[in-house]
Amino acid sequence: MTYPKLTQITQRLNDTRIADIDATIAAEMKRVGLAGRIKPGSRVAVTAGSRGITDMIAVLRATVNEVKKVGATPIVVPSMGSHGGATAEGQTGMLEGLGVTEQSLGAPIVSSMDVVDLGTTAEGIPVAFSRDAMECDAIIVVNRIKPHTEFNGRIESGLTKMMVIGLGKHQGAINAHSWAVRFGYERTLIASGQHILARAPITLGIGIVENGFNQAAVIEAVTPENFIEEEVRLLERAKHNCPHLPFDRLDILIVDESGKEISGTGMDTKVIGRVMNIYEPPLDHPHITRIVLRDLTEKSHGNGLGVGLADFVTQRFADKLDRGYTDVNCVTAVTPEKGRLPIIGKTDRMAVDYAFASAGPVTPDDVRLCWIRNTATLDRMFVSQALLDEVARHPALDVVSDPIDMEFAANGDLLSPSPH
């Protein structure tokens, strides 16, 4: 088979970054009066999620240190719903894989799946909440604020979701996803979040907004008095910074890796234009005819939720898939579609050949092909020659290499012309 020549391009993204995270956290804690909100000698739960957030360890460590400065005792509570196979050991293991440990943060990891029943919202939504967190005197909710992969709303992925689903553990995740089928995610999360704020010792939220390179650009402390309103504001800032594919139509997208630390759905649905959600409207852009997914990250621990978004995967990917972890996450999130296994190519070459064979009447000269590392790394990519006119017209794109052949090794592995 003849393949197109590829050219490496770069995309200029927002690169604003906080230089001193410790100083920023200290200033935010002073601004909202942490010392007046937490009593000396109290026990404080700090949340830690399952996403691979670039500056999360620094943010968590700085938060732990500020809690200690006011004379309180911090613990770190895994807050990730059903991830890690919905077990305490699995969730601790996920944090360890992200470098989140007692040694790196200076506070013990207290992990269990036990929850308390906080009753029901006015809509009848049952609310479960971490027993470990509820038994503390104060809770600081820490999370990145960003667009959600399943829906659009005033709040999406952030502090409220961390309270409702993360601290809800497996049962809370089941409740929220199940009732979202009836009410939609936005209403379910806000109603449940307000219910928790009225009943649990939520003391602060620490919201992180990232730049286009997944680095902390904004860190703000959010008080329980204005929790939802402040998250709405921070989400708007996050939307302006999110990287996207610079093309609205592609014949073939090749993705090197998916993973839970990259996106909750392995590949960000809003980057690839595929949401696959039976109770939310489909996305209308970008339109990608065929997606080839080559590998699953080690930090996913075999959780391949989102694999169903691809058209073809490699045997390499399939061999790493843990059906137990994947199935629990997919069923809990009420999205079994995202656990469906696509057609498997024994090699990269075979998977790519399948994509070409099913993408319509495309040739090496006119195929609109883009090759990325993952959906969170969009500052560099390879594109086929048919996209170069569009690249030239785009104000944020630059060509950084001459055209080179798309090549495969003898074993069928796709050869990267240069490091991503």
Number of C-alpha atoms within 10 A of each C-alpha: 6 11 16 21 19 25 22 21 18 17 21 15 17 17 15 15 17 17 10 9 19 17 12 18 23 15 14 16 20 14 11 15 12 20 16 10 13 19 16 15 12 15 20 28 29 27 26 23 26 25 21 22 20 15 16 22 18 17 24 25 21 20 23 23 20 20 26 17 13 17 15 20 20 25 24 26 26 30 30 27 31 28 30 25 22 20 17 19 13 17 25 21 17 26 22 15 17 20 15 24 18 15 11 14 21 17 20 15 23 15 19 18 22 15 20 17 14 15 14 14 16 10 12 11 20 19 26 27 26 29 17 20 28 19 15 19 19 23 26 26 27 26 28 25 29 25 21 20 21 23 21 15 14 15 28 23 22 25 29 27 27 26 32 30 28 27 31 29 29 27 24 27 26 23 21 27 21 19 19 20 15 11 16 18 25 17 17 23 26 18 20 29 22 17 20 21 17 10 11 19 19 23 20 23 26 26 25 27 25 28 23 24 21 21 19 24 20 20 21 20 24 24 19 17 11 9 19 19 13 19 25 16 12 21 23 16 18 20 15 12 20 20 22 20 20 15 16 13 17 20 21 24 23 24 20 19 20 30 28 25 23 22 22 23 25 26 28 25 21 21 20 22 20 22 22 19 17 11 16 15 12 14 16 11 14 18 16 19 16 24 25 28 28 27 23 26 19 15 20 28 22 23 31 33 34 28 27 21 27 23 19 26 29 24 19 17 21 22 11 17 21 16 15 13 21 25 20 21 28 23 18 22 20 21 21 19 17 25 22 18 19 17 17 21 21 17 19 28 20 18 25 24 18 18 21 21 12 14 17 12 10 14 13 16 13 14 22 23 25 22 21 20 19 22 23 21 17 22 20 20 19 27 24 25 20 18 19 17 9 12 20 12 10 13 9 13 18 17 17 12 14 10 16 14 14 17 18 14 10 8 10 14 16 17 12 12 15 8 6 15
